[in-house]
Amino acid sequence: MSNAHPSSEVPIEVPPVREVPAQAVLRWLALGWRDMRAGGAASLLHGAIVAAGGIMLDVILLGFWELLPGAVTGFVLIGPFLATGLYAMSKRLEKGETPSFDDVLRAWGHGGKCLFRFTLILILAGTAWVAFTVALFHFFIHVEINHPLDLLRYVLTQQDKLFLLWTLLGGLGAALAFAVTVITIPLLIDRDVNTWLAVRTSVRAVGNNPLTMVLWAFTIMLLTGVSFLTLMLGFLVLYPLMGHASWYVYRDLVDASALPAHADVE
């Protein structure tokens, strides 16, 4: 595995990035639905794992809500790792081949290596945001919060400009996280490139397709919101749908044909 130290043949330039219309979002979802149906139990396994993790989060929220930031961080980090199995399945289907559970297991093993450095970046970013939030509430917001409902009540009723700033920063952080991750992860799985090149490619792809990617981000938020409203059960279907569709986001936006493939997974 050469993700951390790519060979000298790996191009240092960002691969070509295409511009795609906003209606491509519907195509991505249609292809994701097709792949999910073709993947059958192997696809739905991903959704079952995420749904189970979400239900565990609900339990933590009800009984030990102080542990929620760490639990959410772990949940968010597991999501991209699991998605590597869905990418591998879609890659097989795109070639006209039949995916299997073995493809999923190999992809998870391979994904763990590819995503190690990138996961550290996500952990540091998530930890920094949690630390900032804790400091903000502790030193500047004089409201007693002993339960998640207290926090929700404050969010819905407050008129504090400081909280507005926190919300705006959170929105910017979410936008940056989306721009950094949307192409990075499937590119790291698909091609033998280093993390920095993958991140640059992802940011450029988003920058070249602002309307389309905003619509895609909104779609992800909507489907995730539906999953939460159904007490995480929506993830059973919607997580594999989003994962398979994300493969085609990458395939449509980036021409990675000149980049070397991973010899150990081809």
C-alpha positions as CSV (number, residue, x, y, z in Angstrom):
1,M,0.0,0.0,0.0
2,S,1.5,3.3,-1.0
3,N,-1.0,5.9,0.0
4,A,1.2,7.5,2.6
5,H,4.2,7.5,0.2
6,P,3.1,7.4,-3.4
7,S,5.5,6.3,-6.1
8,S,7.3,8.7,-8.3
9,E,4.9,7.9,-11.2
10,V,1.9,9.4,-9.3
11,P,1.1,12.8,-10.9
12,I,1.4,15.7,-8.6
13,E,-1.2,17.7,-10.5
14,V,-4.9,17.5,-9.8
15,P,-6.7,15.2,-12.3
16,P,-9.2,16.8,-14.8
17,V,-12.4,17.9,-13.1
18,R,-15.6,18.0,-15.1
19,E,-18.5,20.4,-14.8
20,V,-21.9,18.6,-14.5
21,P,-25.4,20.0,-14.4
22,A,-27.6,20.1,-11.3
23,Q,-29.9,17.5,-12.7
24,A,-27.1,15.0,-12.4
25,V,-28.2,14.6,-8.8
26,L,-31.3,12.7,-9.9
27,R,-29.1,10.5,-12.1
28,W,-26.8,9.7,-9.1
29,L,-29.7,8.7,-7.0
30,A,-31.2,6.6,-9.7
31,L,-27.8,4.8,-10.2
32,G,-27.5,4.4,-6.4
33,W,-30.9,2.9,-6.2
34,R,-30.1,0.5,-9.0
35,D,-26.8,-0.6,-7.4
36,M,-28.5,-1.0,-4.0
37,R,-31.1,-3.3,-5.5
38,A,-28.4,-5.3,-7.4
39,G,-26.2,-5.5,-4.3
40,G,-29.0,-7.0,-2.2
41,A,-28.1,-8.1,1.3
42,A,-24.5,-6.9,1.0
43,S,-25.7,-3.4,0.4
44,L,-28.3,-3.5,3.1
45,L,-25.7,-4.8,5.6
46,H,-24.1,-1.3,5.5
47,G,-27.4,0.3,6.3
48,A,-28.1,-2.1,9.1
49,I,-24.7,-1.3,10.7
50,V,-25.3,2.4,10.5
51,A,-28.9,2.1,11.8
52,A,-27.7,0.1,14.7
53,G,-25.0,2.7,15.4
54,G,-27.6,5.4,15.3
55,I,-29.8,3.6,17.7
56,M,-26.9,3.3,20.1
57,L,-26.4,7.0,19.8
58,D,-30.1,7.5,20.8
59,V,-29.5,5.3,23.9
60,I,-26.4,7.3,24.8
61,L,-28.3,10.6,24.3
62,L,-31.0,9.5,26.7
63,G,-28.8,8.1,29.5
64,F,-25.3,9.6,29.2
65,W,-25.6,12.6,27.0
66,E,-22.3,14.0,28.2
67,L,-20.6,11.3,26.1
68,L,-22.5,12.3,23.0
69,P,-19.7,14.4,21.3
70,G,-17.3,11.5,21.4
71,A,-20.0,9.1,20.3
72,V,-21.0,11.3,17.4
73,T,-17.4,11.6,16.3
74,G,-17.0,7.9,16.2
75,F,-20.3,7.5,14.3
76,V,-19.2,10.1,11.7
77,L,-15.9,8.4,11.3
78,I,-17.4,4.9,10.8
79,G,-19.6,6.2,8.0
80,P,-16.9,6.9,5.5
81,F,-15.1,3.7,6.4
82,L,-18.2,1.6,5.8
83,A,-18.9,3.4,2.5
84,T,-15.8,1.9,1.0
85,G,-17.7,-1.4,0.7
86,L,-20.4,0.3,-1.3
87,Y,-17.9,2.0,-3.6
88,A,-16.3,-1.4,-4.3
89,M,-19.7,-2.9,-5.1
90,S,-20.6,0.0,-7.5
91,K,-17.2,-0.2,-9.1
92,R,-17.9,-3.9,-9.8
93,L,-21.4,-3.2,-11.1
94,E,-20.1,-0.4,-13.3
95,K,-17.8,-3.0,-15.0
96,G,-20.7,-5.4,-15.5
97,E,-19.5,-7.7,-12.8
98,T,-21.4,-9.2,-9.8
99,P,-20.3,-7.9,-6.4
100,S,-20.1,-10.2,-3.3
101,F,-19.5,-10.0,0.4
102,D,-15.9,-10.8,-0.3
103,D,-15.6,-7.5,-2.2
104,V,-17.0,-5.7,0.7
105,L,-14.6,-7.3,3.2
106,R,-11.6,-6.6,1.0
107,A,-12.8,-3.0,0.5
108,W,-13.1,-2.5,4.3
109,G,-9.6,-3.9,4.9
110,H,-8.2,-1.7,2.1
111,G,-10.2,1.3,3.2
112,G,-8.8,1.1,6.7
113,K,-5.3,1.6,5.2
114,C,-6.2,4.3,2.7
115,L,-8.3,6.4,5.1
116,F,-5.9,6.2,8.1
117,R,-4.2,9.6,7.6
118,F,-7.4,11.2,6.4
119,T,-9.3,9.9,9.4
120,L,-6.7,11.5,11.7
121,I,-7.5,14.8,10.0
122,L,-11.2,14.3,10.6
123,I,-10.6,13.4,14.2
124,L,-8.5,16.5,14.8
125,A,-11.1,18.7,13.1
126,G,-14.0,17.2,15.0
127,T,-12.1,17.4,18.3
128,A,-11.2,21.1,17.7
129,W,-14.9,21.9,17.0
130,V,-16.1,20.1,20.1
131,A,-13.4,21.9,22.2
132,F,-14.4,25.2,20.8
133,T,-18.1,24.6,21.5
134,V,-17.5,23.5,25.1
135,A,-15.3,26.6,25.7
136,L,-17.9,28.9,24.1
137,F,-20.8,27.5,26.3
138,H,-18.6,27.4,29.4
139,F,-17.1,30.9,29.3
140,F,-19.6,33.0,27.3
141,I,-23.1,31.5,27.5
142,H,-24.4,31.7,31.0
143,V,-27.2,29.2,30.7
144,E,-27.5,26.0,32.8
145,I,-27.5,23.0,30.5
146,N,-27.9,19.7,32.3
147,H,-29.8,17.8,29.7
148,P,-30.2,17.6,25.9
149,L,-33.6,19.3,26.1
150,D,-32.0,22.2,27.9
151,L,-29.6,22.7,24.9
152,L,-32.5,22.3,22.4
153,R,-34.6,24.8,24.3
154,Y,-31.7,27.3,24.3
155,V,-31.1,26.8,20.5
156,L,-34.8,27.4,19.7
157,T,-35.4,30.4,22.0
158,Q,-32.1,32.3,22.3
159,Q,-31.4,35.7,20.7
160,D,-27.7,35.7,21.5
161,K,-25.5,37.1,18.7
162,L,-22.6,34.9,20.0
163,F,-24.7,31.9,19.3
164,L,-25.5,33.2,15.8
165,L,-21.7,33.4,15.2
166,W,-21.3,29.8,16.4
167,T,-24.1,28.7,14.0
168,L,-22.4,30.5,11.1
169,L,-19.0,29.0,11.9
170,G,-20.6,25.6,12.2
171,G,-22.2,26.0,8.8
172,L,-18.9,27.1,7.3
173,G,-17.2,24.1,8.9
174,A,-19.8,21.7,7.6
175,A,-19.4,23.2,4.1
176,L,-15.6,22.8,4.3
177,A,-15.9,19.3,5.5
178,F,-18.2,18.4,2.7
179,A,-15.9,20.0,0.1
180,V,-12.9,18.1,1.5
181,T,-14.6,14.7,1.8
182,V,-17.0,14.3,-1.0
183,I,-14.4,13.2,-3.6
184,T,-11.4,12.5,-1.4
185,I,-12.6,9.2,0.0
186,P,-13.7,7.4,-3.2
187,L,-10.6,8.7,-4.9
188,L,-8.3,7.3,-2.2
189,I,-10.1,4.0,-2.5
190,D,-10.1,3.9,-6.3
191,R,-6.6,5.2,-7.1
192,D,-3.1,5.0,-5.6
193,V,-2.7,8.7,-4.7
194,N,-1.7,10.6,-1.6
195,T,-4.2,12.3,0.8
196,W,-3.2,15.8,-0.2
197,L,-3.8,15.3,-3.9
198,A,-7.2,13.7,-3.1
199,V,-8.2,16.6,-0.9
200,R,-7.2,19.2,-3.6
201,T,-9.2,17.2,-6.2
202,S,-12.3,17.2,-4.0
203,V,-12.1,20.9,-3.3
204,R,-11.6,21.7,-6.9
205,A,-14.5,19.5,-8.0
206,V,-16.8,21.2,-5.5
207,G,-15.5,24.7,-6.6
208,N,-16.1,23.9,-10.2
209,N,-19.7,22.7,-9.6
210,P,-21.1,25.0,-6.8
211,L,-24.8,24.7,-7.6
212,T,-24.7,21.0,-8.3
213,M,-22.7,20.2,-5.2
214,V,-24.9,22.4,-3.0
215,L,-27.9,20.5,-4.3
216,W,-26.1,17.2,-3.6
217,A,-25.2,18.4,0.0
218,F,-28.8,19.4,0.6
219,T,-29.9,15.9,-0.7
220,I,-27.6,14.2,1.8
221,M,-28.9,16.4,4.6
222,L,-32.5,15.7,3.7
223,L,-32.0,11.9,3.5
224,T,-30.1,12.0,6.8
225,G,-32.8,14.1,8.4
226,V,-35.4,11.5,7.3
227,S,-33.3,8.8,8.8
228,F,-33.2,10.6,12.1
229,L,-36.9,11.3,12.1
230,T,-37.5,7.6,11.6
231,L,-35.5,6.8,14.7
232,M,-32.5,5.8,12.6
233,L,-34.4,3.0,10.7
234,G,-34.3,5.1,7.5
235,F,-30.6,4.4,7.3
236,L,-31.3,0.8,6.5
237,V,-32.1,1.9,3.0
238,L,-30.9,5.5,2.7
239,Y,-27.3,4.9,3.8
240,P,-26.6,2.4,1.0
241,L,-28.5,4.6,-1.4
242,M,-26.3,7.6,-0.6
243,G,-23.1,5.5,-0.6
244,H,-23.7,3.9,-4.0
245,A,-24.8,7.3,-5.4
246,S,-21.6,8.9,-4.0
247,W,-19.5,6.6,-6.2
248,Y,-21.1,8.1,-9.3
249,V,-20.6,11.6,-7.9
250,Y,-16.9,10.9,-8.0
251,R,-17.0,9.2,-11.4
252,D,-18.9,12.0,-13.0
253,L,-16.8,14.8,-11.6
254,V,-13.3,13.5,-11.8
255,D,-11.4,11.9,-14.7
256,A,-9.0,9.7,-12.7
257,S,-8.0,7.5,-15.7
258,A,-4.4,8.8,-15.7
259,L,-3.9,8.0,-12.0
260,P,-2.4,4.6,-11.0
261,A,-4.8,2.0,-9.6
262,H,-4.1,0.1,-6.5
263,A,-2.3,-3.1,-7.5
264,D,-3.6,-5.0,-4.5
265,V,-7.3,-4.5,-5.2
266,E,-7.5,-4.7,-9.0
